[in-house]
Amino acid sequence: MILNLTQHPASPEQRKSGVVEPSGKSEIKNLLTFEEPPSKNEMRTRAIKLTNMAHNQNAPKVMIGGAPFFMSSLEKTLKEKGIEPIYAFTKRVVQENPETGEKKSIFKHEGFIAV
């Protein structure tokens, strides 16, 4: 099981790879959203709250993503609790409509990167 600790729902491909949505998704979104530049203490507090949520849901691994300035704090607290943080790896695939010439980018799940 890989718990989704991102603001976005897991893609169908990620769900097939074992990603599950957590209970308390709205709280997770709130903890991952920053309206003002946070202090180190605020980031640590939020990371601990997210880590405790993952721990309480018995998650051995969590998929994380969000504000780059916050991810190292979250990685650290997760590892302190023995939870493995991973990132989704996606590949951009561009599809072109031959009739209109319109191009559309699709992000295809290719796997996970453990940190």
N, C-alpha and C positions, 0 to 999 in steps of 0.2 A: 504494500500500500504506500502510495505517495500522496501526502496531503497537499492540497493546493493553497498555499499561503500567498497568493497574488490577488490583485484587485479584479482580475478577469476570470470568467469561467474557463474551465479546461476545454480544450478543443476535443472533438470526437477522437482524434488520433491519440491525444494525451490520455483520455479516459481509457482507451484500449490498452495503453501502456501501464495502467494501474493508478492513474491520478484520480483522486476522489475529492469532492467538494466538502469542506468542513462545516460543522455546525457553527453558527455565529459569523457567517460571511460578512454581514453588515458591519460588525465590530472590527473584523479584519480590515475591511476597506477603510474604516475610519483611522485605524492605527497606522495604515500605510500612506495616508494622505496628509500632506504637510501644506498648510496655508501660509506659514511664515517660516523663515529659517529656524531650525530647531537647535537647541543647545545639545551638547554631548550627553548631559543628564537626561534630557527628554528622549533622545534617541535610545539610550540604554533602557529607560523605563518602558518605552514602547516595544523594544526588542524582547525584553523579559516577558511582557504580557503576551506577545505573539508566541513566544517559545512555550510558555505555560499552556496556552491553548492547544498547541500541537502535542505537548506532553500529555495533557489530559485526554486527548483523543488517540493516545497510543500510537502516534505516527513515528515509524522508524526513519522515514525520509520525508522531506518537505520540498515542494517546488516553490522557489522564491523568485521575486522580481519586483521592480519598482524603482524608487528614487535611488540612483547609484550611490549617493552620499550616505544612505541608510543601510545598504546591504551588508557592509562589513560588520556593523554592529549586530545585525540580525544573525549573520553567519556565526559570529563568536558566541552569542548566547545559545544558539541551537547546539553547537558543538559541545558547549559546557554541559548540556543535558543529555548528550549522547545521540542527538538527532542529526542525521546527515542532510545538509542543505544541498540542493541541486538546482541547476538552471535549465530551462528548456532551450534546445538548440533548434532553430527553424531555418529553413532555406527559402529564399525569395524566388518564386517561380513566376515569370512573366508570360501571360497568355495574350496573344494578339488575335483580334477578330479580323479575318482576312477580308471581309466585306466592308467594314468601316475603318479598319486600321486602328481602332481603339485598343489600347493596351490595359491590361488589368494585372495587378500584382497580387499573388496569393502566397501566404506564408505557410509552408508545409513543415509539419513537425518531423524532425529527423532523429531525435533522441534527447538525451540529457547529459549535462556536464556536471560532474561532482566537484565540489571545491573543498 
